[in-house]
Amino acid sequence: MSTSLAVSGVPFELTPSQGSKWTVAPDRVEVLAPAHSDLFVDPSGESGTAAETMLNAVTLLGAPGAGDFVFSARVGADFRAMFDAAVLLIWADERHWAKLCFERSPAGETMVVSVVTRGVSDDANSFTVDGDAVWLRVSRIGRVFALHASTDGDRWHFVRAFALGDDIGDVQLGFEGQSPTGDGCAVWFDQVSFARTTLGDLRDGS
């Protein structure tokens, strides 16, 4: 059985996925994503089920409880292969989840990418990042989730807003690392913050 971990800045415990080995320090969270690990439901129907790919993704998740929140972290990765990524993850069930990624693109650039899964996955590229780290933020406003990213931790850029579905109950929230096409990827998270507050303006990032 996995042991829950306490992460500074997060007021609820987080549980690592089976077999994953997260390192939690006072100011940093790290994990090595294994080779060919991912969390994605191919809309063509040709990949495995979300349950199968979830078993191969390294996650660290906990239940934030009811109500609005704002969750953020600076994230980085030892990018080696296409789609290596450090991720903030919202998880309802194996067919309803969303991730905000700092990811290596097929062109070798590092980008902010989002994936929303409602039965199958819908992914979209946001913007490229000139550097080895970026701030990511996930917020809940009623039944709506909003994703933002920042290159300086101050000015936030809107990525997307969405709802996971009418019948979605409690969600889990936390971190993920992935290396879908590579031989593994070290990912890290610091400056982690969770606040039970309501985002002022969904699209301008205030």
C-alpha positions as CSV (number, residue, x, y, z in Angstrom):
1,M,0.0,0.0,0.0
2,S,1.3,3.5,-0.9
3,T,2.1,5.8,1.9
4,S,0.7,9.3,1.8
5,L,3.2,12.2,1.6
6,A,3.0,15.7,2.9
7,V,4.1,18.4,0.5
8,S,4.9,21.9,1.7
9,G,2.3,24.4,0.5
10,V,-0.4,21.7,0.1
11,P,-2.9,21.4,3.0
12,F,-3.9,17.8,2.2
13,E,-1.9,14.6,1.9
14,L,-0.8,13.2,-1.5
15,T,-0.6,9.5,-2.4
16,P,1.9,8.2,-5.0
17,S,0.8,5.9,-7.7
18,Q,1.7,2.3,-7.3
19,G,5.4,1.7,-7.7
20,S,6.4,5.3,-8.1
21,K,9.1,6.7,-6.0
22,W,8.6,10.4,-5.3
23,T,11.2,12.4,-3.4
24,V,9.7,15.2,-1.2
25,A,12.1,17.8,0.2
26,P,11.1,20.9,2.1
27,D,11.3,23.0,-1.0
28,R,11.0,20.5,-3.9
29,V,9.2,17.5,-5.2
30,E,10.9,15.1,-7.7
31,V,10.3,11.9,-9.5
32,L,11.8,9.8,-12.4
33,A,9.1,9.0,-15.0
34,P,9.8,5.6,-16.4
35,A,10.4,4.9,-20.1
36,H,7.3,4.9,-22.3
37,S,5.0,6.3,-19.5
38,D,2.1,8.5,-20.4
39,L,-1.5,9.4,-19.5
40,F,-3.5,9.8,-22.7
41,V,-6.6,8.3,-24.3
42,D,-6.1,8.4,-28.1
43,P,-9.2,9.9,-29.7
44,S,-8.7,7.4,-32.6
45,G,-9.4,4.6,-30.1
46,E,-6.1,2.8,-31.0
47,S,-4.3,3.3,-27.7
48,G,-5.1,1.4,-24.5
49,T,-7.6,2.4,-21.9
50,A,-6.9,5.2,-19.5
51,A,-6.7,2.6,-16.7
52,E,-3.8,0.9,-18.6
53,T,-1.9,4.0,-19.3
54,M,-2.5,5.3,-15.7
55,L,-0.7,2.3,-14.4
56,N,2.3,3.4,-16.3
57,A,2.2,7.1,-15.3
58,V,3.8,8.4,-12.1
59,T,1.4,10.5,-10.2
60,L,1.2,12.1,-6.7
61,L,-2.4,13.0,-6.0
62,G,-4.7,14.0,-3.1
63,A,-8.2,15.2,-2.5
64,P,-8.6,19.0,-2.2
65,G,-12.2,18.8,-1.0
66,A,-15.1,20.9,-2.1
67,G,-15.0,24.5,-3.2
68,D,-12.9,26.8,-5.3
69,F,-9.1,26.7,-5.2
70,V,-5.9,27.9,-6.9
71,F,-3.0,25.4,-7.2
72,S,0.3,26.3,-8.7
73,A,4.0,25.3,-8.9
74,R,7.1,26.0,-10.8
75,V,8.0,22.9,-12.9
76,G,10.9,21.6,-14.8
77,A,12.2,18.4,-16.4
78,D,15.3,16.8,-17.8
79,F,14.0,16.9,-21.3
80,R,15.4,14.2,-23.5
81,A,12.7,12.9,-25.8
82,M,9.5,14.0,-27.5
83,F,6.6,14.5,-25.1
84,D,8.7,14.3,-21.9
85,A,6.8,16.4,-19.5
86,A,6.2,17.7,-15.9
87,V,2.5,18.0,-15.3
88,L,-0.1,19.4,-12.9
89,L,-3.0,16.9,-13.0
90,I,-6.7,17.0,-12.2
91,W,-8.2,13.5,-11.8
92,A,-11.8,12.5,-11.5
93,D,-11.8,9.0,-12.9
94,E,-10.1,7.0,-15.7
95,R,-12.2,8.8,-18.4
96,H,-12.4,12.3,-16.9
97,W,-9.2,14.1,-16.1
98,A,-7.0,17.0,-17.3
99,K,-3.4,17.8,-17.3
100,L,-1.4,21.0,-17.8
101,C,2.1,20.1,-19.0
102,F,5.5,21.6,-19.5
103,E,6.5,19.4,-22.4
104,R,9.1,18.8,-25.1
105,S,7.5,19.2,-28.6
106,P,8.3,17.1,-31.7
107,A,10.4,20.1,-32.9
108,G,12.5,19.9,-29.8
109,E,11.0,23.0,-28.2
110,T,9.7,23.2,-24.7
111,M,6.0,24.2,-24.5
112,V,3.0,24.6,-22.3
113,V,0.5,22.0,-23.4
114,S,-2.9,21.1,-22.1
115,V,-4.9,17.8,-22.3
116,V,-8.6,17.5,-21.3
117,T,-10.1,14.0,-21.3
118,R,-13.8,13.4,-21.4
119,G,-14.0,9.9,-22.7
120,V,-11.1,10.5,-25.0
121,S,-8.3,13.1,-24.8
122,D,-8.3,16.5,-26.5
123,D,-4.9,18.1,-26.4
124,A,-3.7,21.6,-27.5
125,N,-0.4,23.4,-27.6
126,S,-0.3,26.8,-25.9
127,F,3.1,28.6,-26.2
128,T,6.8,27.9,-26.3
129,V,9.0,28.6,-23.3
130,D,12.6,29.9,-23.5
131,G,14.1,28.3,-20.4
132,D,14.2,25.2,-18.4
133,A,11.2,26.0,-16.1
134,V,7.8,27.5,-16.1
135,W,5.0,28.2,-13.6
136,L,1.8,26.3,-14.1
137,R,-1.5,27.0,-12.3
138,V,-4.8,25.0,-12.0
139,S,-7.9,26.7,-10.6
140,R,-11.5,25.7,-9.9
141,I,-14.4,28.1,-10.1
142,G,-17.7,26.3,-9.4
143,R,-17.9,23.5,-11.9
144,V,-15.3,25.1,-14.2
145,F,-11.6,24.5,-14.2
146,A,-9.1,27.1,-15.6
147,L,-5.5,26.5,-16.7
148,H,-2.8,29.3,-16.7
149,A,0.9,29.4,-17.2
150,S,3.6,32.0,-16.5
151,T,7.2,32.5,-17.4
152,D,7.9,34.7,-14.3
153,G,5.4,33.5,-11.7
154,D,3.7,36.9,-11.8
155,R,2.0,37.5,-15.1
156,W,-0.3,34.6,-16.0
157,H,-1.3,33.6,-19.5
158,F,-4.7,32.0,-20.0
159,V,-4.4,28.4,-21.5
160,R,-8.0,27.1,-21.4
161,A,-11.2,26.7,-19.4
162,F,-13.4,23.6,-19.3
163,A,-15.8,21.4,-17.3
164,L,-15.1,17.7,-16.9
165,G,-18.8,16.8,-16.9
166,D,-22.2,17.2,-15.2
167,D,-21.8,14.0,-13.1
168,I,-18.3,14.5,-11.9
169,G,-17.9,14.3,-8.2
170,D,-14.8,14.9,-6.1
171,V,-11.5,15.3,-7.9
172,Q,-7.9,14.6,-7.0
173,L,-5.2,17.1,-7.6
174,G,-1.4,16.9,-7.8
175,F,1.6,16.1,-10.0
176,E,2.6,13.8,-12.8
177,G,5.7,12.9,-14.8
178,Q,5.8,11.3,-18.2
179,S,8.1,10.0,-20.9
180,P,5.9,8.6,-23.6
181,T,8.5,8.1,-26.4
182,G,11.7,8.2,-24.3
183,D,13.8,6.1,-21.9
184,G,12.7,8.1,-18.8
185,C,12.6,11.7,-17.6
186,A,13.4,13.3,-14.3
187,V,10.8,16.0,-13.4
188,W,10.6,18.4,-10.5
189,F,8.2,20.9,-8.8
190,D,8.9,23.7,-6.4
191,Q,7.3,26.9,-5.2
192,V,4.2,24.8,-4.7
193,S,1.1,26.8,-3.5
194,F,-2.5,25.8,-2.8
195,A,-5.1,28.4,-1.7
196,R,-8.9,28.0,-1.1
197,T,-9.8,31.1,-3.0
198,T,-11.7,32.1,-6.1
199,L,-9.8,33.3,-9.1
200,G,-10.8,36.9,-9.8
201,D,-11.0,36.8,-13.6
202,L,-10.8,33.5,-15.4
203,R,-9.2,34.7,-18.6
204,D,-6.8,37.5,-17.7
205,G,-5.1,35.5,-14.9
206,S,-5.8,37.9,-12.0
